[in-house]
């Protein structure tokens, strides 16, 4: 895999936009540059600059469940640890999970950001109103 070097200012910019324990510098660059509508529409050879890039969020992984009526915007998701500690997320219109005011595109990414380790969010987030695990709402 090719390697690139960045200066301190660019690295600080990447860190500001990164989700702790979730994003790598590459994932931040991918999200900020490749998911932008204006980059995809630029002619070959034109380099994007900060003024030409319009940020556009991709739909979160829960958007399919929303469109099927299995989740509603504003629904609460909860995760409880054995020690009684719990976490709460809210389903957003874009199909993301908002935890402490920050949106996450995937259930696993949202939990990982809170816990600091890999965890399957589909099998651990519980839809508060139905009491069902997210994974069961997919089938």
Secondary structure per residue as TSV (DSSP state, phi and psi in degrees):
chain	resnum	aa	ss	phi	psi
A	1	X	-	360.0	134.4
A	2	X	-	-64.5	148.9
A	3	X	-	-114.5	146.6
A	4	X	-	-128.0	154.9
A	5	X	-	-109.8	141.2
A	6	X	-	-127.3	153.6
A	7	X	-	-82.3	175.1
A	8	X	H	-62.1	-36.7
A	9	X	H	-65.7	-42.9
A	10	X	H	-67.1	-41.4
A	11	X	H	-63.4	-40.3
A	12	X	H	-62.7	-39.8
A	13	X	H	-60.9	-43.5
A	14	X	H	-62.0	-43.2
A	15	X	H	-64.2	-37.1
A	16	X	H	-62.4	-32.7
A	17	X	H	-95.7	-3.8
A	18	X	-	-85.1	145.7
A	19	X	-	-89.4	120.9
A	20	X	T	-55.8	138.3
A	21	X	T	67.7	3.3
A	22	X	T	-119.6	-51.2
A	23	X	-	-91.0	145.8
A	24	X	-	-106.2	166.1
A	25	X	H	-54.2	-38.0
A	26	X	H	-64.0	-42.2
A	27	X	H	-67.2	-33.1
A	28	X	H	-66.3	-47.7
A	29	X	H	-60.5	-42.8
A	30	X	I	-59.7	-47.1
A	31	X	I	-65.3	-44.9
A	32	X	I	-74.0	-32.5
A	33	X	I	-102.7	-48.3
A	34	X	I	-82.7	-22.0
A	35	X	T	-88.2	0.9
A	36	X	-	-79.5	130.1
A	37	X	H	-61.1	-38.4
A	38	X	H	-69.4	-29.9
A	39	X	H	-67.7	-41.8
A	40	X	H	-65.4	-27.1
A	41	X	H	-92.5	-5.1
A	42	X	S	-74.8	142.7
A	43	X	-	-63.1	151.0
A	44	X	T	-56.6	138.6
A	45	X	T	95.1	-20.3
A	46	X	-	-82.9	120.6
A	47	X	-	-83.5	135.9
A	48	X	-	-70.5	147.5
A	49	X	-	-122.8	169.5
A	50	X	T	-61.6	-26.5
A	51	X	T	-80.4	-25.8
A	52	X	T	-88.3	-14.8
A	53	X	-	-87.3	122.7
A	54	X	-	-105.0	120.3
A	55	X	-	-71.3	134.5
A	56	X	-	-136.6	124.5
A	57	X	-	-81.4	142.4
A	58	X	-	-79.3	157.4
A	59	X	-	-67.6	139.2
A	60	X	-	-72.9	166.3
A	61	X	T	-66.9	-16.0
A	62	X	T	-86.5	-4.9
A	63	X	H	-60.5	-33.5
A	64	X	H	-64.9	-41.2
A	65	X	H	-67.2	-32.8
A	66	X	H	-68.0	-46.9
A	67	X	H	-64.9	-27.8
A	68	X	T	-85.2	-3.7
A	69	X	T	80.0	13.2
A	70	X	S	-86.9	-20.0
A	71	X	S	-132.0	152.5
A	72	X	-	-118.1	149.8
A	73	X	T	-60.2	131.6
A	74	X	T	95.7	-9.5
A	75	X	-	-61.2	145.8
A	76	X	E	-94.8	140.9
A	77	X	E	-118.3	139.6
A	78	X	E	-128.9	149.3
A	79	X	E	-133.9	125.3
A	80	X	E	-119.3	131.1
A	81	X	-	-84.8	163.4
A	82	X	T	-61.8	-28.3
A	83	X	T	-80.6	4.3
A	84	X	S	94.6	-12.3
A	85	X	-	-68.0	138.5
A	86	X	E	-136.8	159.7
A	87	X	E	-129.9	148.8
A	88	X	E	-131.4	135.3
A	89	X	E	-128.3	156.4
A	90	X	E	-120.6	134.9
A	91	X	E	-74.5	128.4
A	92	X	-	-100.2	165.3
A	93	X	T	-61.4	-26.0
A	94	X	T	-87.8	5.9
A	95	X	S	83.6	17.7
A	96	X	-	-100.9	171.5
A	97	X	E	-111.8	123.4
A	98	X	E	-98.2	122.1
A	99	X	E	-124.8	123.8
A	100	X	T	51.3	41.5
A	101	X	T	80.2	0.9
A	102	X	E	-114.8	129.5
A	103	X	E	-84.5	143.9
A	104	X	E	-128.8	133.7
A	105	X	S	-74.2	-21.1
A	106	X	S	-129.4	148.8
A	107	X	H	-60.6	-39.0
A	108	X	H	-68.4	-40.5
A	109	X	H	-63.3	-38.6
A	110	X	H	-64.2	-44.0
A	111	X	H	-71.1	-40.7
A	112	X	H	-58.9	-38.3
A	113	X	H	-64.7	-29.5
A	114	X	H	-86.0	-38.8
A	115	X	H	-91.9	-28.7
A	116	X	S	87.2	9.5
A	117	X	S	-146.0	162.2
A	118	X	-	-64.0	135.7
A	119	X	-	-157.0	143.8
A	120	X	-	-80.4	104.1
A	121	X	H	-66.4	-31.8
A	122	X	H	-62.4	-32.7
A	123	X	H	-96.4	-3.7
A	124	X	H	-120.9	-26.9
A	125	X	-	-74.3	134.5
A	126	X	E	-112.3	130.6
A	127	X	E	-71.0	114.2
A	128	X	T	-58.5	-46.1
A	129	X	T	-71.5	-31.0
A	130	X	T	-98.5	-20.1
A	131	X	T	76.5	9.6
A	132	X	E	-97.1	147.0
A	133	X	E	-71.2	143.0
A	134	X	H	-50.8	-41.9
A	135	X	H	-56.3	-36.8
A	136	X	H	-71.4	-20.7
A	137	X	H	-78.4	-15.6
A	138	X	H	-76.6	-27.1
A	139	X	-	-92.0	360.0
